[in-house]
């Protein structure tokens, strides 16, 4: 019998006020007199006005090339005065730093005259260190503590005397975009050519309504390429470098990693022939070249041909990061199990005492609002309800290649419509009509391989190839005159990796179909099973093809806004009635490969209390049923170079609230902090005020002004903003599903159970040491499948008088199981899940054939 987990351990540390962390640093300020010449240089490259110098790339160079005693501060390039820039444990040679600044200037894309003029106005004497003592526990040092605490912790855990007893691990510091990161070195399992390192992420975080600085830890593996593998053509590959001598003269070395990237590029040989070869491709490479130390890096061709040779070096080691697909088979699985995470956490706690201590385990928030939501909602869609959603006529088009594929699709359609359908070989090219109670459904098979074929790019740009396919679709299929959904069978995504990425026709097909008024879903071809299906008594044999085509047909129903069964009524003693659901989402895309345009478009999803009527809205697109709105948004914005600013977004949010708030007595607003706070700044922890709505008009408005509105803000693990977790029951640890009270009033943690896709993942297997699990001795297994739950933070940001906040947190948690066509818990509550999927009609990168489920760590 599985244990009942009533507590959740989280990888969170808090500062102990009784043992303050006080450190002596040296501070270097960025000279104000440098800013104007550097801005003019940036303006010469970019054109237009430049408000601040592009100091991020300079900071990257400092982080990579100066030993890791230096912390860079990101806002030094703003304003006109001297600004805090570098913090260090010791006075790093200012001349070495100036030489790096000069190399950075020379690497800019400007004329020789512009660069010479800029350098003539910079002077090494302007760089001065000043001693400063910082108490990282003091409230007035909170901003600095957020940056320095992770570095302090990383320095302690990577000290030359620090060794984790779990596997005898020792760690080195390495660059990180967020906080700090440690990596075990030397790699594990070098002897059997399955090399990997343990990595520890460290970030400083806050909770809403609190000024306390917390430290979140994350654990995982970094896999190294052991043999020559397949390099991608469309992105670079990270290389970690451990030099024994500093790259720049005048510096001292320390235990740290630097990073650079290599990319497979087209090169021309002396005889004029073209070939692809690995080359250093990083914005640091020009700086390294100008600093005279690019040749200190390994030869990219040698590194990719024999990566194990560089991994085994005691000095000047280099490690090429492995990613799935670079080798024909996985040598090491991703992720780290509880068996390894728990002892690592214990060691860290012991090393950091007494200054930091772990938080107490989180207690379970018991109860549920919407019961029995989990799993796919099977069964037929009631005909009367289908007619309510789509109207009197619906067309289903099957652009499938084989009879087997067509049959799988028809089988699922028959189950969802609740009527028998002709077999695939009987269907042919004719359209059949199914007359249901309130709707007529037309089904036809279309043998049009030219629509599904690879994109024809020969002699023209990708955009022209896309437009040609769109025109072909319009000429072949014509304009849909009533709601139409199209299933498209297409090659597996692996077909379009690397150099063939530009041949992928999915975006062109989806764009062409939406231009003709059709919603679409893609499915990969019928595949022969690798092994005979498992047969269990009383159950139909498993069939991956059947499940895949069933999911594709179900997704077309999802896009129509069809929910097979309504949401349940709230459980006793929770909410008095079902609530309407409102989700806000920001669709973003920077200039990309397909259209070369950028989009920042807010969208809203509004669902009636039963969950069976879904409407969506966007700027210039009024409220429409989901299936109509998807087409309207796709047509309006796929070609639009539109970037809504903060004022535009706040006006949109105000309009959405004004238009929906009176429709039903109760409405739950769901927002995602990382997605929306960039434009709606009152969602940030520092600006958020409970029980108010702040739309930038001055004073926040009490939420009571919006009748019946409640607001739950969620936050995911991006950037290390939520910790890792595992359940505790006596001496047992596990991965429980549930809602937990999280350190502050109104803040909750939501976790999910292990998804069916990871049924083989085991918690009792270590990648590092032999362990005993359930009475059996188990050897280390680097290939062991691992799954760990992502902790989702739920803040009940706004309630009405008399509400119990835990009921609204519980409802948001329950809604992670409410997506009717998804077997497993989704990361986002259902309304946000629907809102995010609108991106499919605007972003080529988001066109997929799968569902969003819990991510593997």
ChimeraX attribute file (.defattr): number of C-alpha atoms within 10 A of each C-alpha:
attribute: neighborCount
match mode: 1-to-1
recipient: residues
	/A:1	3
	/A:2	6
	/A:3	13
	/A:4	13
	/A:5	20
	/A:6	18
	/A:7	22
	/A:8	29
	/A:9	19
	/A:10	23
	/A:11	22
	/A:12	26
	/A:13	21
	/A:14	16
	/A:15	23
	/A:16	15
	/A:17	12
	/A:18	9
	/A:19	12
	/A:20	15
	/A:21	19
	/A:22	12
	/A:23	12
	/A:24	14
	/A:25	20
	/A:26	18
	/A:27	22
	/A:28	23
	/A:29	19
	/A:30	22
	/A:31	20
	/A:32	16
	/A:33	15
	/A:34	20
	/A:35	21
	/A:36	17
	/A:37	19
	/A:38	23
	/A:39	19
	/A:40	17
	/A:41	23
	/A:42	22
	/A:43	17
	/A:44	16
	/A:45	14
	/A:46	12
	/A:47	10
	/A:48	9
	/A:49	11
	/A:50	15
	/A:51	13
	/A:52	18
	/A:53	23
	/A:54	15
	/A:55	18
	/A:56	15
	/A:57	14
	/A:58	20
	/A:59	19
	/A:60	17
	/A:61	22
	/A:62	21
	/A:63	21
	/A:64	21
	/A:65	22
	/A:66	24
	/A:67	24
	/A:68	22
	/A:69	21
	/A:70	21
	/A:71	20
	/A:72	21
	/A:73	20
	/A:74	13
	/A:75	15
	/A:76	25
	/A:77	25
	/A:78	17
	/A:79	14
	/A:80	14
	/A:81	15
	/A:82	17
	/A:83	17
	/A:84	17
	/A:85	20
	/A:86	21
	/A:87	25
	/A:88	20
	/A:89	15
	/A:90	14
	/A:91	17
	/A:92	20
	/A:93	15
	/A:94	18
	/A:95	16
	/A:96	16
	/A:97	20
	/A:98	17
	/A:99	17
	/A:100	22
	/A:101	21
	/A:102	20
	/A:103	21
	/A:104	22
	/A:105	22
	/A:106	22
	/A:107	19
	/A:108	17
	/A:109	14
	/A:110	17
	/A:111	13
	/A:112	11
	/A:113	9
	/A:114	18
	/A:115	19
	/A:116	13
	/A:117	13
	/A:118	20
	/A:119	18
	/A:120	9
	/A:121	12
	/A:122	19
	/A:123	14
	/A:124	14
	/A:125	9
	/A:126	16
	/A:127	16
	/A:128	15
	/A:129	19
	/A:130	11
	/A:131	14
	/A:132	12
	/A:133	11
	/A:134	15
	/A:135	16
	/A:136	23
	/A:137	21
	/A:138	13
	/A:139	12
	/A:140	10
	/A:141	12
	/A:142	17
	/A:143	11
	/A:144	14
	/A:145	22
	/A:146	19
	/A:147	20
	/A:148	22
	/A:149	24
	/A:150	22
	/A:151	24
	/A:152	17
	/A:153	20
	/A:154	23
	/A:155	21
	/A:156	15
	/A:157	22
	/A:158	20
	/A:159	14
	/A:160	12
	/A:161	8
	/A:162	16
	/A:163	17
	/A:164	18
	/A:165	11
	/A:166	15
	/A:167	15
	/A:168	11
	/A:169	19
	/A:170	21
	/A:171	26
	/A:172	22
	/A:173	26
	/A:174	23
	/A:175	18
	/A:176	14
	/A:177	8
	/A:178	16
	/A:179	22
	/A:180	24
	/A:181	24
	/A:182	27
	/A:183	25
	/A:184	22
	/A:185	17
	/A:186	19
	/A:187	21
	/A:188	21
	/A:189	15
	/A:190	15
	/A:191	9
	/A:192	9
	/A:193	14
	/A:194	20
	/A:195	24
	/A:196	29
	/A:197	21
	/A:198	24
	/A:199	22
	/A:200	22
	/A:201	20
	/A:202	25
	/A:203	27
	/A:204	24
	/A:205	22
	/A:206	17
	/A:207	20
	/A:208	21
	/A:209	18
	/A:210	11
	/A:211	13
	/A:212	15
	/A:213	21
	/A:214	21
	/A:215	26
	/A:216	23
	/A:217	25
	/A:218	21
	/A:219	24
	/A:220	18
	/A:221	20
	/A:222	20
	/A:223	25
	/A:224	27
	/A:225	24
	/A:226	26
	/A:227	18
	/A:228	15
	/A:229	17
	/A:230	15
	/A:231	21
	/A:232	18
	/A:233	17
	/A:234	14
	/A:235	13
	/A:236	19
	/A:237	19
	/A:238	18
	/A:239	20
	/A:240	20
	/A:241	22
	/A:242	22
	/A:243	20
	/A:244	14
	/A:245	14
	/A:246	17
	/A:247	22
	/A:248	19
	/A:249	14
	/A:250	14
	/A:251	18
	/A:252	13
	/A:253	16
	/A:254	17
	/A:255	18
	/A:256	24
	/A:257	23
	/A:258	20
	/A:259	22
	/A:260	19
	/A:261	21
	/A:262	23
	/A:263	21
	/A:264	23
	/A:265	17
	/A:266	13
	/A:267	14
	/A:268	12
	/A:269	9
	/A:270	7
	/A:271	6
	/A:272	8
	/A:273	8
	/A:274	11
	/A:275	11
	/A:276	12
	/A:277	16
	/A:278	24
	/A:279	17
	/A:280	23
	/A:281	18
	/A:282	17
	/A:283	17
	/A:284	23
	/A:285	19
	/A:286	18
	/A:287	25
	/A:288	24
	/A:289	16
	/A:290	18
	/A:291	20
	/A:292	13
	/A:293	16
	/A:294	17
	/A:295	10
	/A:296	14
	/A:297	18
	/A:298	16
	/A:299	13
	/A:300	18
	/A:301	15
	/A:302	13
	/A:303	23
	/A:304	23
	/A:305	14
	/A:306	15
	/A:307	22
	/A:308	22
	/A:309	15
	/A:310	20
	/A:311	25
	/A:312	17
	/A:313	12
	/A:314	11
	/A:315	12
	/A:316	16
	/A:317	19
	/A:318	25
	/A:319	26
	/A:320	24
	/A:321	18
	/A:322	25
	/A:323	18
	/A:324	13
	/A:325	14
	/A:326	16
	/A:327	16
	/A:328	9
	/A:329	8
	/A:330	15
	/A:331	20
	/A:332	22
	/A:333	18
	/A:334	22
	/A:335	22
	/A:336	26
	/A:337	23
	/A:338	24
	/A:339	20
	/A:340	22
	/A:341	20
	/A:342	17
	/A:343	15
	/A:344	19
	/A:345	20
	/A:346	13
	/A:347	16
	/A:348	19
	/A:349	18
	/A:350	12
	/A:351	17
	/A:352	16
	/A:353	13
	/A:354	15
	/A:355	17
	/A:356	23
	/A:357	17
	/A:358	22
	/A:359	15
	/A:360	14
	/A:361	21
	/A:362	21
	/A:363	17
	/A:364	18
	/A:365	20
	/A:366	12
	/A:367	15
	/A:368	21
	/A:369	23
	/A:370	23
	/A:371	14
	/A:372	12
	/A:373	17
	/A:374	18
	/A:375	15
	/A:376	17
	/A:377	19
	/A:378	13
	/A:379	12
	/A:380	16
	/A:381	18
	/A:382	17
	/A:383	17
	/A:384	14
	/A:385	19
	/A:386	26
	/A:387	17
	/A:388	14
	/A:389	19
	/A:390	20
	/A:391	15
	/A:392	18
	/A:393	17
	/A:394	20
	/A:395	20
	/A:396	23
	/A:397	18
	/A:398	19
	/A:399	22
	/A:400	26
	/A:401	19
	/A:402	13
	/A:403	16
	/A:404	15
	/A:405	22
	/A:406	22
	/A:407	20
	/A:408	20
	/A:409	22
	/A:410	23
	/A:411	19
	/A:412	20
	/A:413	22
	/A:414	14
	/A:415	16
	/A:416	20
	/A:417	18
	/A:418	15
	/A:419	12
	/A:420	12
	/A:421	19
	/A:422	13
	/A:423	14
	/A:424	19
	/A:425	11
	/A:426	9
	/A:427	18
	/A:428	15
	/A:429	12
	/A:430	11
	/A:431	16
	/A:432	17
	/A:433	14
	/A:434	16
	/A:435	14
	/A:436	17
	/A:437	13
	/A:438	16
	/A:439	20
	/A:440	18
	/A:441	18
	/A:442	16
	/A:443	23
	/A:444	18
	/A:445	22
	/A:446	18
	/A:447	15
	/A:448	14
	/A:449	13
	/A:450	12
	/A:451	21
	/A:452	22
	/A:453	16
	/A:454	18
	/A:455	23
	/A:456	18
	/A:457	15
	/A:458	8
	/A:459	8
	/A:460	9
	/A:461	11
	/A:462	19
	/A:463	15
	/A:464	15
	/A:465	20
	/A:466	23
	/A:467	15
	/A:468	17
	/A:469	24
	/A:470	23
	/A:471	16
	/A:472	16
	/A:473	24
	/A:474	18
	/A:475	11
	/A:476	12
	/A:477	15
	/A:478	14
	/A:479	16
	/A:480	16
	/A:481	12
	/A:482	14
	/A:483	18
	/A:484	26
	/A:485	26
	/A:486	24
	/A:487	23
	/A:488	24
	/A:489	23
	/A:490	21
	/A:491	18
	/A:492	14
	/A:493	13
	/A:494	10
	/A:495	12
	/A:496	15
	/A:497	16
	/A:498	15
	/A:499	10
	/A:500	14
	/A:501	16
	/A:502	18
	/A:503	17
	/A:504	22
	/A:505	23
	/A:506	25
	/A:507	21
	/A:508	25
	/A:509	24
	/A:510	26
	/A:511	29
	/A:512	24
	/A:513	24
	/A:514	26
	/A:515	23
	/A:516	22
	/A:517	25
	/A:518	26
	/A:519	26
	/A:520	24
	/A:521	22
	/A:522	26
	/A:523	23
	/A:524	18
	/A:525	19
	/A:526	19
	/A:527	9
	/A:528	9
	/A:529	10
	/A:530	6
	/A:531	6
	/A:532	10
	/A:533	12
	/A:534	10
	/A:535	10
	/A:536	9
	/A:537	6
	/A:538	6
	/A:539	8
	/A:540	10
	/A:541	12
	/A:542	13
	/A:543	12
	/A:544	14
	/A:545	19
	/A:546	17
	/A:547	12
	/A:548	19
	/A:549	27
	/A:550	21
	/A:551	23
	/A:552	26
	/A:553	26
	/A:554	24
	/A:555	23
	/A:556	21
	/A:557	22
	/A:558	19
	/A:559	21
	/A:560	24
	/A:561	23
	/A:562	24
	/A:563	25
	/A:564	22
	/A:565	17
	/A:566	13
	/A:567	20
	/A:568	15
	/A:569	16
	/A:570	18
	/A:571	14
	/A:572	9
	/A:573	10
	/A:574	18
	/A:575	17
	/A:576	11
	/A:577	12
	/A:578	20
	/A:579	23
	/A:580	22
	/A:581	27
	/A:582	28
	/A:583	25
	/A:584	24
	/A:585	26
	/A:586	24
	/A:587	19
	/A:588	17
	/A:589	18
	/A:590	12
	/A:591	11
	/A:592	12
	/A:593	11
	/A:594	17
	/A:595	16
	/A:596	11
	/A:597	16
	/A:598	17
	/A:599	21
	/A:600	17
	/A:601	22
	/A:602	23
	/A:603	24
	/A:604	25
	/A:605	28
	/A:606	27
	/A:607	22
	/A:608	18
	/A:609	21
	/A:610	17
	/A:611	23
	/A:612	18
	/A:613	19
	/A:614	27
	/A:615	20
	/A:616	26
	/A:617	23
	/A:618	24
	/A:619	21
	/A:620	11
	/A:621	14
	/A:622	14
	/A:623	20
	/A:624	17
	/A:625	20
	/A:626	26
	/A:627	26
	/A:628	21
	/A:629	22
	/A:630	29
	/A:631	20
	/A:632	21
	/A:633	24
	/A:634	24
	/A:635	19
	/A:636	16
	/A:637	18
	/A:638	20
	/A:639	15
	/A:640	14
	/A:641	15
	/A:642	15
	/A:643	18
	/A:644	18
	/A:645	13
	/A:646	16
	/A:647	14
	/A:648	15
	/A:649	22
	/A:650	20
	/A:651	15
	/A:652	21
	/A:653	20
	/A:654	14
	/A:655	12
	/A:656	22
	/A:657	17
	/A:658	12
	/A:659	11
	/A:660	16
	/A:661	18
	/A:662	14
	/A:663	11
	/A:664	16
	/A:665	14
	/A:666	20
	/A:667	26
	/A:668	24
	/A:669	23
	/A:670	26
	/A:671	26
	/A:672	22
	/A:673	20
	/A:674	18
	/A:675	18
	/A:676	19
	/A:677	16
	/A:678	14
	/A:679	17
	/A:680	19
	/A:681	18
	/A:682	20
	/A:683	23
	/A:684	16
	/A:685	17
	/A:686	14
	/A:687	12
	/A:688	17
	/A:689	18
	/A:690	18
	/A:691	20
	/A:692	21
	/A:693	22
	/A:694	21
	/A:695	20
	/A:696	14
	/A:697	10
	/A:698	7
	/A:699	10
	/A:700	16
	/A:701	14
	/A:702	16
	/A:703	21
	/A:704	16
	/A:705	11
	/A:706	17
	/A:707	14
	/A:708	19
	/A:709	26
	/A:710	26
	/A:711	26
	/A:712	24
	/A:713	20
	/A:714	28
	/A:715	19
	/A:716	20
	/A:717	15
	/A:718	9
	/A:719	13
	/A:720	19
	/A:721	22
	/A:722	25
	/A:723	24
	/A:724	23
	/A:725	27
	/A:726	23
	/A:727	22
	/A:728	20
	/A:729	13
	/A:730	10
	/A:731	5
	/A:732	11
	/A:733	20
	/A:734	21
	/A:735	20
	/A:736	22
	/A:737	17
	/A:738	23
	/A:739	29
	/A:740	25
	/A:741	23
	/A:742	23
	/A:743	15
	/A:744	12
	/A:745	14
	/A:746	21
	/A:747	23
	/A:748	25
	/A:749	29
	/A:750	26
	/A:751	25
	/A:752	24
	/A:753	16
	/A:754	20
	/A:755	18
	/A:756	10
	/A:757	12
	/A:758	13
	/A:759	11
	/A:760	12
	/A:761	17
	/A:762	16
	/A:763	20
	/A:764	18
	/A:765	27
	/A:766	24
	/A:767	25
	/A:768	21
	/A:769	15
	/A:770	14
	/A:771	18
	/A:772	12
	/A:773	12
	/A:774	8
	/A:775	7
	/A:776	8
	/A:777	11
	/A:778	15
	/A:779	14
	/A:780	14
	/A:781	15
	/A:782	23
	/A:783	16
	/A:784	21
	/A:785	20
	/A:786	22
	/A:787	25
	/A:788	27
	/A:789	22
	/A:790	22
	/A:791	24
	/A:792	23
	/A:793	29
	/A:794	28
	/A:795	28
	/A:796	26
	/A:797	27
	/A:798	25
	/A:799	22
	/A:800	19
	/A:801	10
	/A:802	6
	/A:803	13
	/A:804	14
	/A:805	19
	/A:806	23
	/A:807	19
	/A:808	25
	/A:809	31
	/A:810	24
	/A:811	20
	/A:812	31
	/A:813	29
	/A:814	23
	/A:815	24
	/A:816	24
	/A:817	25
	/A:818	28
	/A:819	25
	/A:820	24
	/A:821	21
	/A:822	20
	/A:823	19
	/A:824	24
	/A:825	27
	/A:826	22
	/A:827	22
	/A:828	27
	/A:829	23
	/A:830	24
	/A:831	27
	/A:832	25
	/A:833	22
	/A:834	22
	/A:835	22
	/A:836	22
	/A:837	18
	/A:838	24
	/A:839	23
	/A:840	19
	/A:841	23
	/A:842	27
	/A:843	18
	/A:844	22
	/A:845	13
	/A:846	14
	/A:847	17
	/A:848	14
	/A:849	16
	/A:850	13
	/A:851	17
	/A:852	16
	/A:853	18
	/A:854	22
	/A:855	12
	/A:856	16
	/A:857	17
